[in-house]
Amino acid sequence: MDIKEYFTRISYRGSYDKPDLATLTDIFQHHVQAVPFENLSIHCGESIELDLEVTYNKIVRKKRGGWCMENNHLLSWVLKTLGYNVTLLGSKVYVPEYDAYADEIDHLLLKVVLDDKSYIVDGGFGMAYQMWQPMELISGTDQPQTPGIFRFLEESGVWYLEKVKRKQWVPNQSVSTCHNVEKEVCRRVYLFTLQPRDIEEFRSRNAHLQTAPDSLFVTKSICSLQTADGVRALVGWKLTEIKYNYKDNMDLVEIRILADEEIEKTLKEKFNITLDKKFVPINISRLSLF
């Protein structure tokens, strides 16, 4: 595995000889704008393996994306290679439709310690809840970023991430299926503790999420990518493109339903993804991703 090859993959041309916050932020932003959050392997008849070399070949050499356990596992290798102090953490994702957090740890994220300060680095959440910068691990302080205002809240050793949403303007309301666009002001994202984790602790959940009939990742094919000013996502046949802070603290949300014959071209043009195997889109879950 070659760090320079990884930098070519994310189009990073900056310096990396000093493991400081500015370098970390720059690399991280390049990663989330180059590497999609996606579960397309599941819908191509491929398995998602928690093997770092396999993940490296998939994301760096085949120019694919991955979900949290791939993206953040790869990022942990990158940052450790550059000399950063990195710890794997596990979180439970909030499911708004059930108003509850997952029963078990189902999300991998990273803690990076720099100059006696701790930061959360999470390049594997995707969609509109993807942070664009490392977040300092402090409770109750708003941390504004381009996607919106993020903040952590800590209670008895449990940390909660939430995001304050802007209003959304959806010109083509006829194809919108999100019923809570105007109602929801603040979205809980996930909870976590600072207990260090090993990648082995995620293996059973990694297998469960790609095989369980009720798993979000089985019932939805997902591919999202952060852009220079927003995010785009293909969920099933629905292509959503969001431009953040389009005007007056409002995001522009454009939605289009694709025909089968448009899927492959859209993946290539919008996400720079070319699949080896036949892809079968699916979107049968009612769970909202926005």
Disulfide bonds with the S-S distance in Angstrom:
none
